[in-house]
Amino acid sequence: MTTANPNIRALAAQVLFQVVDKGQSLTQALPPQQSRLQDGRDKALLQQLCYGVLRQLPTLEFFLNQLLEKKLTGKLRTVHFLLMVGVYQLIASRIPAHAAVAETVAAAVKLKQPRLKGLVNAILRNFQRQQQALETALASNETADAIKHDHPGWLLNRLKRAYPDQWQQIARANNQAAPMWLRPNQAKVAPQAYQQLLLDAEIPCQPAQPHGAICLDSAVDVQKLPGFSDGLVSVQDGAPQFAASLMAGQAGEQILDACAAPGGKTAHIAEMVPDLKQLVAVDIEESRLKRVHENLARLSLNATVICGDAANPDAWWSGDQFDRILLDAPCSATGVIRRHPDIKWLRRNDDIAKLATLQAEILSAMWKLLKPGGTLLYATCSILPEENSEQVKRFLHTQADAELLNINDRDNVDTPGWQILPGEQQMDGFYYALLRKQLN
Ligand SMILES: C[S@@+](CC[C@H](N)C(=O)[O-])C[C@H]1O[C@@H](n2cnc3c(N)ncnc32)[C@H](O)[C@@H]1O
């Protein structure tokens, strides 16, 4: 494809090919293609097309299966994804149908498949003619739930098992776009005062939540946020913003953030308690630590940043036990699918057991670093019990000096922790359990 005049639909087809067929994340595959576009609106459209198709992949696959006589394989796979982009525009975007079809047909040329222009045109026209019948077939009892709800079968089965009454609502929330949430920097501005700054800047928002988070009515470019470059505010969903208040750090304490990158919660802890004795931020991924440094610098905050493995602290730990530890563990990220729809297609069923093993290893390694009387906040952005309540329950059974602290009457020893589901009060899915190390 030439860089001179990129076709947005062709770029989207290439991103989707990289994600679905090559296993790249959207974070890896989208920015290089976005950088080929100059206009911010074009970049936003490319993002919308990629996110939209990934949200509805099984539905689009279902429609194409009915419309295509022969599967498009090998070198023609990008055209298969282009057709998905075409159908997606017809069912879910405000783009006028004639423009959507014309641009998608033109994209076949950019994908070096000029001979398939006719096929792309014919399939999209057929779809328009048959749309109603196809949608009826999709809704029929014959069609699998995984297709109707646009989830991989293994994940939907797990959701059905864990949430027999709520799985449909969860699936629906996973397939919706997430709102933009802000975290006012409480070291510099009170949430209510920041809310007023937003309204003065004509950025409509909802009232600040009791824990300080503010949900915008619609997303804006961060540079338009009052005081963003001066560190007055950060972008962070409402659910992870509970971490800092649940940590309840006090002046003079030593706190460890064990899986810290990109540093959202490290920064929040530092904003809320500026006079800590020490705040240590550890992450295993050197490349992700760059973001921790950038975030801290923008917000004028300090922390000791270490590249290390939380499952093997002997390699980096000074030997001083911490008053409080945040363990925001690596997880399936099944609570944040609405922000990262690629997760549905990149995760595998057997990842969950592997992640649960890693989480258990890190949890028991971190426990040794906690002072008697200290607290550890275990957190994930997962909604699967294997990584959350079952994980913590197992830990409480095996770790004699661990006790569960109740979070706002939300949990008990049988189902420990606070599980927030995606979409609940407009937040991401998130899990917290607060554990205390008993005094000897
Ligand atoms: C959920 S993210 C953390 C998000 C972060 N707490 C925030 O609020 O911005 C999980 C992090 O765990 C890190 N990680 C994974 N395995 C780790 C390990 N064994 N030791 C330390 N960090 C690890 C990943 O690199 C990733 O940055």
The ligand as an ORCA input file, in Angstrom:
! r2SCAN-3c Opt
* xyz 0 1
  C      -2.519     -5.088     35.733
  S      -0.974     -4.539     35.195
  C      -0.593     -3.343     36.425
  C      -1.265     -2.006     36.250
  C      -0.722     -0.953     37.219
  N      -0.814     -1.400     38.580
  C      -1.420      0.382     37.087
  O      -2.322      0.691     37.862
  O      -1.058      1.163     36.204
  C       0.038     -5.881     35.659
  C       1.528     -5.624     35.571
  O       2.182     -6.748     36.129
  C       3.444     -6.851     35.517
  N       3.984     -8.189     35.846
  C       3.649     -9.377     35.312
  N       4.339    -10.367     35.920
  C       5.090     -9.773     36.867
  C       6.039    -10.262     37.814
  N       6.320    -11.558     37.907
  N       6.641     -9.366     38.616
  C       6.383     -8.037     38.527
  N       5.516     -7.519     37.644
  C       4.875     -8.389     36.828
  C       3.144     -6.603     34.059
  O       4.301     -6.194     33.369
  C       2.088     -5.490     34.165
  O       2.696     -4.232     34.030
*
